[in-house]
Amino acid sequence: MKTGTSPKTLRIPNDTIADIEETAKAKKTSFSKEANRRLKGKDNTNYPMFMAKTQTIINLCWEGVNTGNKALIQKAQEEENKLWTRTMI
């Protein structure tokens, strides 16, 4: 067993176990690594909210640059700060 780990009993629905096993196999990793990744809530998927916010920021930047409107660029920065605050929590 790795240092800093502890075995725990945990009830997991069978369909979730099957999904974790399938994903782990597809990623060529272990069940434990995939389960731990999910428990930590880390995923490499771009969620729709994240994608929509990112597009809004890009649009504000383009419009601000093309029109010379510094307020739009500042608004884009504020939106970016909000997005980072939400993803860091």
Secondary structure by P-SEA (a helix, b strand, c coil): ccccbbbbbbbbcaaaaaaaaaaaaaacccaaaaaaaaaacccccccaaaaaaaaaaaaaaaaaaaaccaaaaaaaaaaaaaaaaaaac
